[in-house]
Amino acid sequence: MSYVVLALAISAAVVSTEAAGGVDAPSPAPSGPLNLTEILRKGTQYNAFIRLLKDTEVTSQVASLLDSDRNADGLTVLAPTDAAFAGLRPGTLNRMDAQAQSQLVLFHILPKYYTFVSFQTTTNPVRTQASGQHGVYTVNVTSGGERQVNVSSGLMEAMLGKTLYSAYPLAVYSVDKVLLSPALFGRSDVKDGAEAPAAASKPQKQAPSSTAADDQAPANEADATAAGQIPQGPGGCWLLLLLRPRSCSACSHAK
């Protein structure tokens, strides 16, 4: 019995000595499920993106995709700063309907966990979570080193800034521009660094009906009479009979 007590005492002493010596230990896993909104809120300059995530309810989609049982590849979020949203033409987001806003947010989410190093070896085009009538929206990624990564949407290029979070299955990086997909924005809408959504085509007005043309007929006949011309047709005949009581040579009517 004494041997057991002695062994426990020695083991406790060893553990205490290692702790005092500063032996590194693995970082504790985050408690509870990952919360993208909280990660962005700690960054202090992503309020516009947070608001879009909530308004479009993409936050619930992200939470579902972070479930490792459903998505083993993880996620990468490219978060535009408030300054990036301020660079948009005023009213850009307000002119977009709910579906377009949702696709804009999803265009900033990649369905795979990427580190700065893995961006160097990725193959273009890179898929995003956004999709439309013609398939999945993609971006192109170029790397200039371990800490330099640019993302092109096809309309503009954004640079990855600081890492807000990076631990599988989620990576969150800051970007200095709002990525605009050509499927949502026309190339002609990007001007002087201020972007606007492509304007929807308006239905053209129909040509005036024949009723409007008929309303103008009496005025035309009056003009023709004043000019000394003989108006044609039955209406013109009765007008001529009023002016010349005997006969109408145009259609042989007689008063």
C-alpha positions, 0 to 999 in steps of 0.5 A: 500500500505504501508503494502505491502512495509513493508512486503517486507522489513521485508522478505528481512531482514530475508533472509539477516540475514540467509545468514549472519548466514551461513545457509547451502544451497544445492549445485548448480547442475552442469551446462550443461551435465556431461562430463566424459572426463573433470572429468578425466582431472581434476584428472591429471593422467588418460591420457591413459584412456582418449585417449582410451575413445576418440579413441574408441568413448566410450565417446559418448556412456557414454553421451547417457547412462547418459541421465536419460530418457534412463537409470534410473540406472546411470553409474559407471566408474572405471578409471585406472591410467596412472601408471596402464596402465604403468604396462601392457606389452609394446605394449599390446594396440597396438596389440589389434584391435579397437573392442577389445580396445572398449570392454576393455574400456566398461569393466571398466563401470558398468551400474548402479550408485554405492556408496562405501556403495552400493558396500557392498550390491551388488550381484555378479557377477556385469555386465559391459557394455562390451559383446561378443560372450558368453554374458555380461562380468562381474566382482566380487566386495568385500568390506572390509568396507565403504572405501575399495572395490576390483574389480576382473576381473577373472584374477586380482584384482584392488582396488578402490582408490579416488572418482573422482566424485559421484553424481547421475547418475554418479560415477567415481572411480580410480583403480590401475590396468587395469581390463583384462577380461578373454574373451579378455585375456588368463590366460597364458598371465598374467605373473609377473604383465605384461599382453598381449592380447591373441595371435590369432592362425596363420593358419598352412602352407600346406604340400608341394604339389606333384609337389615338390615330383615329382621334387625330383624323378630324384635325387632319381633315380640317387642315386639308380643307383649309389648304384647299384639298379635297379630303378622301373617304366618307367622312370627307364627303359629308364635309364636302357636301356641307361646303358644296350643297349640290354634289360630291364628285369624290364619291357621287353623294348628293345632298 
